[in-house]
Amino acid sequence: MSQPSAGAQSPFKQPKAVWAVAFACVVSFMGIGLVDPILPAISADLHASPSQVTLLFTSYLVVTAVAMLVTGFVSSRIGAKRTLIAGLALIVVFSALAGTSGSIAGIIGFRAGWGLGNALFIATSLAVIVASASGGLSGAIIAYESALGLGIAVGPLLGGLLGDVSWRGPFYGVAVLMAIALIATITLVRPQPKPARKTSIADPIKALRHRGLLVMSLTALCYNWGFFTVLGYAPFPMHLSALRLGLVFTGWGLLVAVFAVFGAPWLQRRLGLARTLYFNLALFAVDVAVIAIFVNSQATLIVAVIVAGVFIGVNNTVTTQAVMMVAPVERPVASAAYGFVRFIGGGLAPFAAGKMAEHANIHVPFAVGAAAIALGIVVLAIGHGDLTRAERNQAEVDAEASGGGPDAEVTEAAEAGSGSGS
């Protein structure tokens, strides 16, 4: 199992370019939880059913998933910085347009455009952070996951505060903040070297022939099904105002951030990568099962949703590190393949949850979510040997980084590019 690198620099001592991209990451990942507090308000104001409103998640994440297949093609030709800028610009435009929309169909469409920008951004943001960050590969990932966790935590709070005035407010708020992030990226981030080989659109699909990458991707699909069932549908049975929903999901997001940055490394040092993943997924499945059983108890539902942040935070960091090490292909290709599969699961889950609740009862979607996470453990066990190799590779990279010598793996990640997320 990997041990902490004694000589590694603090992941929080970073150049301005890292903080510029990290700020953009914060705002980008606000988009995940931003709409949670306003889902019931949009449903009531636009006379849409819960399953129609959950399409705000589906259009956003499914488009993100499909677009992941072309992000490597784009970034390997125009460079990481220009890809970042294009993604940020699209998010600014489509989040503002979502705020002006007068129909649920319009918001769903604009969220799809937002998803395209999100794919371009997240597919290259980690690569830029790795290229610019100090503290080695693990330090860069922790800095990235800190931004991710903060964005997930702040998104619901912003959504609740602005959504308490109008459901349009959160969309305009993201547009303004992302415009600031766009300016910071243009000003502070240096152009990154293009990879030696240009990526084709078919490369990510071909990469899924590698067992380790396929196993991690399918595990993430199962995990994300449970994750986005909770995130996309739990606001409806809570029966809270936009502000109170925002506070609930802010508590959830804070636990995501804390356990992504501190909890995951602590568990990984003591249990190792594979055991941490098994243990964490098992507890998350139990938590979602509790939601399924006690969904009509408002207090139990709120507590279980907040506690879910612990397991999501750990999974985000550990899975990111595993995927970056497990695939025997270029990291942008592995990232695109992995992102495509996992975001499909995350995108379909909220809409499926709404339909299951409409045709059966409110318990069913969460029971299916818990079963999906449990299935992910079974899938993960198939690739246990690959996880062991990934753990050894990560230990070697961290050892090289802490020794102060040239880190070939980190350099490769910086030049090639990668993506991450929940």
C-alpha positions as CSV (number, residue, x, y, z in Angstrom):
1,M,0.0,0.0,0.0
2,S,1.2,3.5,-0.7
3,Q,2.8,5.6,1.9
4,P,2.9,9.3,2.3
5,S,5.8,11.1,0.7
6,A,7.7,12.7,3.4
7,G,9.4,15.2,1.1
8,A,6.3,16.1,-0.9
9,Q,5.4,19.8,-1.0
10,S,2.1,20.9,0.4
11,P,-0.6,20.7,-2.3
12,F,-1.9,24.1,-1.2
13,K,1.3,25.9,-2.1
14,Q,0.7,26.4,-5.8
15,P,1.5,28.9,-8.6
16,K,-1.1,31.5,-9.7
17,A,-1.9,29.4,-12.8
18,V,-3.0,26.5,-10.6
19,W,-5.3,28.7,-8.6
20,A,-6.8,30.3,-11.7
21,V,-7.7,26.8,-13.1
22,A,-8.8,25.6,-9.6
23,F,-11.2,28.6,-9.3
24,A,-12.6,27.7,-12.7
25,C,-13.0,24.1,-11.4
26,V,-14.9,25.3,-8.4
27,V,-17.3,27.2,-10.5
28,S,-17.6,24.4,-13.1
29,F,-18.4,21.8,-10.4
30,M,-20.9,24.2,-8.9
31,G,-23.0,23.3,-11.9
32,I,-23.5,19.7,-10.5
33,G,-25.3,20.7,-7.3
34,L,-26.4,24.2,-8.3
35,V,-29.8,23.1,-9.6
36,D,-30.6,20.8,-6.7
37,P,-32.3,23.5,-4.5
38,I,-34.3,24.9,-7.4
39,L,-35.6,21.6,-8.9
40,P,-39.0,21.8,-7.0
41,A,-39.3,25.5,-7.8
42,I,-38.7,24.9,-11.5
43,S,-41.2,22.0,-11.4
44,A,-43.9,24.2,-9.9
45,D,-43.2,27.4,-11.9
46,L,-43.0,25.7,-15.3
47,H,-45.6,23.1,-14.6
48,A,-43.2,20.2,-15.2
49,S,-43.2,16.7,-13.6
50,P,-40.2,15.6,-11.5
51,S,-39.0,13.3,-14.2
52,Q,-39.1,16.2,-16.7
53,V,-37.1,18.4,-14.4
54,T,-34.5,15.7,-13.8
55,L,-33.7,16.0,-17.5
56,L,-31.7,19.0,-16.4
57,F,-29.2,16.5,-15.1
58,T,-29.7,14.1,-17.9
59,S,-29.1,16.5,-20.8
60,Y,-26.1,18.0,-19.0
61,L,-24.4,14.7,-18.2
62,V,-25.2,12.7,-21.3
63,V,-23.9,15.4,-23.5
64,T,-20.8,15.7,-21.3
65,A,-20.4,11.9,-21.7
66,V,-20.6,11.9,-25.5
67,A,-18.5,15.0,-25.8
68,M,-15.8,13.3,-23.8
69,L,-15.1,11.2,-26.8
70,V,-14.0,14.2,-28.9
71,T,-12.2,16.3,-26.2
72,G,-8.9,14.5,-26.8
73,F,-9.3,15.0,-30.5
74,V,-9.8,18.7,-29.9
75,S,-7.2,19.4,-27.2
76,S,-4.5,17.4,-29.0
77,R,-4.9,19.8,-32.0
78,I,-5.6,23.2,-30.4
79,G,-3.8,22.7,-27.1
80,A,-5.0,22.5,-23.5
81,K,-5.3,26.2,-22.8
82,R,-7.5,26.9,-25.8
83,T,-9.6,23.9,-25.0
84,L,-10.1,25.3,-21.5
85,I,-11.0,28.7,-22.8
86,A,-13.5,27.2,-25.3
87,G,-15.2,25.1,-22.6
88,L,-15.4,28.1,-20.2
89,A,-16.9,30.3,-22.9
90,L,-19.6,27.8,-23.7
91,I,-20.5,27.5,-20.0
92,V,-20.8,31.3,-19.7
93,V,-23.1,31.5,-22.8
94,F,-25.3,28.5,-22.0
95,S,-25.7,29.1,-18.3
96,A,-26.8,32.7,-19.0
97,L,-29.3,31.4,-21.7
98,A,-30.7,28.9,-19.3
99,G,-31.6,31.8,-17.0
100,T,-33.5,33.5,-19.7
101,S,-35.5,30.4,-20.7
102,G,-39.3,30.4,-20.3
103,S,-39.8,26.6,-20.7
104,I,-38.5,23.4,-19.3
105,A,-37.5,22.3,-22.8
106,G,-35.4,25.4,-23.2
107,I,-33.6,24.9,-20.0
108,I,-32.9,21.2,-20.8
109,G,-31.5,22.3,-24.2
110,F,-29.3,25.0,-22.7
111,R,-28.0,22.6,-20.0
112,A,-27.0,20.3,-22.9
113,G,-24.8,23.1,-24.3
114,W,-23.5,23.7,-20.8
115,G,-22.6,20.0,-20.8
116,L,-20.5,20.4,-23.9
117,G,-18.5,23.2,-22.4
118,N,-18.2,21.2,-19.2
119,A,-16.7,18.2,-21.1
120,L,-14.1,20.4,-22.8
121,F,-13.2,22.0,-19.5
122,I,-12.9,19.0,-17.2
123,A,-11.1,16.9,-19.8
124,T,-8.2,19.4,-19.7
125,S,-8.3,21.1,-16.3
126,L,-6.5,18.3,-14.4
127,A,-3.8,18.2,-17.1
128,V,-3.1,21.9,-16.7
129,I,-3.0,21.6,-12.9
130,V,-0.6,18.7,-13.1
131,A,1.6,20.6,-15.6
132,S,1.7,23.7,-13.4
133,A,1.4,22.3,-9.8
134,S,4.1,21.6,-7.3
135,G,4.0,18.5,-5.0
136,G,3.9,15.7,-7.6
137,L,1.0,13.8,-9.1
138,S,-0.8,13.1,-5.8
139,G,-0.4,16.8,-4.8
140,A,-1.9,17.9,-8.1
141,I,-4.9,15.5,-7.7
142,I,-5.5,16.7,-4.2
143,A,-5.5,20.3,-5.3
144,Y,-7.9,19.4,-8.1
145,E,-10.2,17.4,-5.8
146,S,-10.1,20.3,-3.3
147,A,-11.5,22.6,-6.0
148,L,-14.0,19.9,-7.1
149,G,-15.2,19.4,-3.5
150,L,-15.5,23.2,-2.8
151,G,-17.5,23.6,-6.0
152,I,-19.9,20.8,-5.1
153,A,-20.3,22.4,-1.6
154,V,-20.7,26.0,-2.7
155,G,-23.0,25.1,-5.7
156,P,-26.1,24.2,-3.6
157,L,-25.6,27.1,-1.3
158,L,-25.4,29.5,-4.2
159,G,-28.4,27.8,-5.8
160,G,-30.4,28.0,-2.5
161,L,-29.6,31.7,-1.8
162,L,-30.2,32.9,-5.4
163,G,-33.0,30.4,-6.0
164,D,-34.8,31.7,-2.9
165,V,-35.3,34.9,-4.9
166,S,-35.8,33.3,-8.3
167,W,-34.9,30.0,-9.9
168,R,-33.2,32.0,-12.7
169,G,-30.7,33.5,-10.3
170,P,-28.4,30.5,-10.0
171,F,-27.9,30.3,-13.7
172,Y,-27.0,34.0,-14.0
173,G,-24.7,33.6,-11.0
174,V,-22.7,30.8,-12.6
175,A,-22.4,32.9,-15.9
176,V,-20.9,35.8,-14.0
177,L,-18.5,33.6,-11.9
178,M,-17.4,31.6,-14.9
179,A,-16.7,34.8,-16.9
180,I,-14.3,35.8,-14.1
181,A,-12.7,32.4,-14.3
182,L,-12.4,32.7,-18.1
183,I,-10.6,36.0,-17.7
184,A,-8.3,34.5,-15.1
185,T,-7.5,31.5,-17.3
186,I,-6.7,33.7,-20.3
187,T,-4.4,35.9,-18.2
188,L,-2.6,33.5,-15.8
189,V,-2.4,30.1,-17.6
190,R,0.5,29.6,-19.9
191,P,0.0,27.6,-23.2
192,Q,0.7,23.9,-22.6
193,P,2.8,21.7,-25.0
194,K,0.7,19.7,-27.4
195,P,1.1,15.9,-27.2
196,A,3.4,14.3,-29.7
197,R,0.6,12.2,-31.1
198,K,-2.8,13.6,-32.1
199,T,-5.7,11.7,-30.7
200,S,-8.4,10.3,-33.0
201,I,-12.1,10.1,-32.1
202,A,-12.1,6.3,-32.1
203,D,-9.2,6.0,-29.6
204,P,-11.4,6.2,-26.4
205,I,-13.7,3.5,-27.6
206,K,-10.8,1.2,-28.6
207,A,-9.2,1.9,-25.1
208,L,-12.1,0.2,-23.4
209,R,-10.8,-3.1,-24.8
210,H,-8.2,-2.9,-21.9
211,R,-9.7,-4.8,-19.0
212,G,-8.5,-2.5,-16.2
213,L,-9.9,0.6,-17.8
214,L,-13.2,-1.1,-18.7
215,V,-13.6,-2.5,-15.2
216,M,-13.0,0.9,-13.6
217,S,-15.3,2.6,-16.1
218,L,-18.2,0.1,-15.4
219,T,-17.6,0.4,-11.7
220,A,-17.9,4.2,-12.0
221,L,-21.1,3.8,-14.1
222,C,-22.7,1.8,-11.2
223,Y,-21.4,4.2,-8.6
224,N,-22.6,7.2,-10.5
225,W,-26.0,5.7,-10.9
226,G,-26.4,5.7,-7.1
227,F,-24.7,9.0,-6.7
228,F,-26.9,10.9,-9.2
229,T,-30.1,9.1,-8.0
230,V,-29.4,10.8,-4.7
231,L,-28.3,14.1,-6.1
232,G,-31.0,14.4,-8.8
233,Y,-34.1,13.0,-7.1
234,A,-33.7,13.3,-3.3
235,P,-34.7,17.0,-3.3
236,F,-38.3,16.1,-4.2
237,P,-39.2,13.9,-1.2
238,M,-37.5,16.3,1.2
239,H,-40.3,18.9,0.7
240,L,-38.0,21.9,1.7
241,S,-37.7,25.4,0.4
242,A,-34.9,26.3,-2.0
243,L,-32.8,27.9,0.7
244,R,-33.2,24.9,3.1
245,L,-32.4,22.5,0.3
246,G,-29.3,24.5,-0.5
247,L,-28.2,24.2,3.1
248,V,-28.7,20.4,3.1
249,F,-26.7,19.9,0.0
250,T,-24.1,22.4,1.2
251,G,-23.5,20.1,4.2
252,W,-23.3,17.2,1.8
253,G,-20.8,19.0,-0.4
254,L,-18.6,20.1,2.5
255,L,-18.2,16.4,3.5
256,V,-17.4,15.7,-0.1
257,A,-14.6,18.3,0.0
258,V,-13.2,17.3,3.4
259,F,-13.1,13.6,2.7
260,A,-11.8,14.1,-0.8
261,V,-8.8,16.1,0.5
262,F,-8.2,14.5,3.9
263,G,-10.2,11.4,4.3
264,A,-9.2,9.6,1.1
265,P,-5.4,9.9,1.6
266,W,-5.8,8.8,5.2
267,L,-7.8,5.7,4.3
268,Q,-5.5,4.9,1.4
269,R,-2.4,5.0,3.6
270,R,-4.0,2.5,6.0
271,L,-6.0,0.3,3.8
272,G,-4.5,0.6,0.3
273,L,-6.3,1.7,-2.9
274,A,-8.3,-1.5,-3.5
275,R,-9.5,-2.0,0.1
276,T,-10.5,1.6,0.3
277,L,-12.6,1.4,-2.8
278,Y,-14.3,-1.8,-1.7
279,F,-15.0,-0.5,1.8
280,N,-16.2,2.9,0.6
281,L,-18.5,1.5,-2.0
282,A,-20.0,-1.0,0.5
283,L,-20.8,1.8,3.0
284,F,-22.2,4.0,0.3
285,A,-24.5,1.2,-0.9
286,V,-25.8,0.8,2.7
287,D,-26.4,4.6,3.0
288,V,-28.5,4.7,-0.2
289,A,-30.4,1.6,1.0
290,V,-31.2,3.5,4.2
291,I,-32.6,6.3,2.0
292,A,-34.7,3.8,0.1
293,I,-36.2,2.3,3.3
294,F,-36.7,5.6,5.2
295,V,-37.4,8.0,2.3
296,N,-40.7,9.1,3.9
297,S,-38.8,10.2,7.1
298,Q,-37.6,13.7,6.4
299,A,-35.0,13.8,9.2
300,T,-33.6,10.4,8.2
301,L,-33.5,11.3,4.5
302,I,-31.7,14.6,5.2
303,V,-29.1,12.9,7.4
304,A,-28.5,10.1,5.0
305,V,-28.0,12.5,2.1
306,I,-25.5,14.6,4.0
307,V,-23.6,11.5,5.1
308,A,-23.4,10.3,1.5
309,G,-20.9,13.2,1.0
310,V,-18.3,11.2,3.0
311,F,-18.4,8.2,0.6
312,I,-18.6,10.4,-2.6
313,G,-15.6,12.5,-1.5
314,V,-13.4,9.4,-0.8
315,N,-14.5,7.8,-4.1
316,N,-13.7,10.9,-6.1
317,T,-10.1,11.1,-5.1
318,V,-9.2,7.4,-5.0
319,T,-10.9,6.6,-8.3
320,T,-9.2,9.5,-10.0
321,Q,-5.8,8.2,-8.9
322,A,-6.6,4.6,-9.9
323,V,-7.8,5.5,-13.4
324,M,-4.7,7.6,-14.1
325,M,-2.6,4.6,-13.3
326,V,-4.6,1.6,-14.4
327,A,-4.9,2.0,-18.2
328,P,-2.0,1.1,-20.6
329,V,-2.9,3.9,-23.0
330,E,-2.3,7.7,-23.1
331,R,-4.1,9.4,-20.2
332,P,-6.3,11.7,-22.4
333,V,-7.6,8.6,-24.2
334,A,-8.2,6.7,-20.9
335,S,-9.8,9.8,-19.4
336,A,-12.2,10.2,-22.3
337,A,-13.2,6.6,-22.3
338,Y,-13.7,6.5,-18.6
339,G,-15.6,9.8,-18.6
340,F,-17.9,8.6,-21.4
341,V,-19.0,5.5,-19.5
342,R,-19.4,7.0,-16.1
343,F,-21.3,10.1,-17.2
344,I,-23.7,8.0,-19.1
345,G,-24.6,6.3,-15.8
346,G,-24.9,9.7,-14.0
347,G,-27.0,11.2,-16.7
348,L,-29.6,8.5,-17.1
349,A,-30.0,7.8,-13.3
350,P,-32.1,10.9,-12.3
351,F,-34.5,10.6,-15.2
352,A,-34.9,6.9,-14.6
353,A,-35.5,7.6,-10.9
354,G,-38.3,10.0,-11.8
355,K,-39.9,7.4,-14.0
356,M,-39.6,4.6,-11.4
357,A,-41.2,6.8,-8.8
358,E,-44.0,7.7,-11.1
359,H,-44.8,4.1,-12.1
360,A,-44.0,2.3,-8.8
361,N,-43.2,4.3,-5.7
362,I,-40.7,6.6,-4.1
363,H,-38.7,3.8,-2.6
364,V,-37.8,2.0,-5.8
365,P,-35.3,4.5,-7.4
366,F,-33.2,4.5,-4.3
367,A,-33.3,0.7,-3.9
368,V,-32.1,0.4,-7.5
369,G,-29.4,3.0,-6.8
370,A,-28.2,0.9,-3.8
371,A,-28.2,-2.2,-5.9
372,A,-26.2,-0.5,-8.7
373,I,-23.5,0.5,-6.2
374,A,-23.4,-3.1,-4.9
375,L,-23.0,-4.3,-8.4
376,G,-20.1,-1.9,-8.8
377,I,-18.3,-3.8,-6.0
378,V,-18.7,-7.1,-7.9
379,V,-17.4,-5.5,-11.2
380,L,-14.5,-3.9,-9.3
381,A,-13.5,-7.3,-7.9
382,I,-13.0,-8.5,-11.5
383,G,-10.2,-6.0,-11.9
384,H,-8.5,-6.5,-8.5
385,G,-5.2,-7.4,-10.1
386,D,-5.2,-4.2,-12.1
387,L,-6.0,-2.2,-9.0
388,T,-2.9,-3.7,-7.3
389,R,-0.7,-2.7,-10.2
390,A,-2.2,0.8,-10.2
391,E,-1.3,1.1,-6.5
392,R,2.3,0.1,-7.2
393,N,2.5,2.6,-10.1
394,Q,1.2,5.4,-7.9
395,A,3.7,4.7,-5.1
396,E,6.5,4.8,-7.6
397,V,5.3,8.1,-9.1
398,D,5.0,9.7,-5.6
399,A,8.4,8.4,-4.6
400,E,10.0,10.0,-7.7
401,A,8.1,13.3,-7.1
402,S,9.1,13.5,-3.4
403,G,12.8,12.8,-4.4
404,G,12.8,16.0,-6.4
405,G,13.9,14.2,-9.6
406,P,12.3,14.3,-12.9
407,D,8.9,12.6,-12.8
408,A,8.2,10.9,-16.1
409,E,4.7,9.9,-15.2
410,V,3.8,13.5,-14.1
411,T,5.4,14.9,-17.2
412,E,3.4,12.5,-19.4
413,A,0.2,13.5,-17.6
414,A,0.9,17.2,-18.1
415,E,1.7,16.8,-21.8
416,A,-1.1,14.4,-22.6
417,G,-3.9,15.8,-20.5
418,S,-6.5,14.1,-18.4
419,G,-10.0,14.5,-16.9
420,S,-11.7,13.7,-13.6
421,G,-14.7,14.3,-11.5
422,S,-17.5,12.5,-9.6
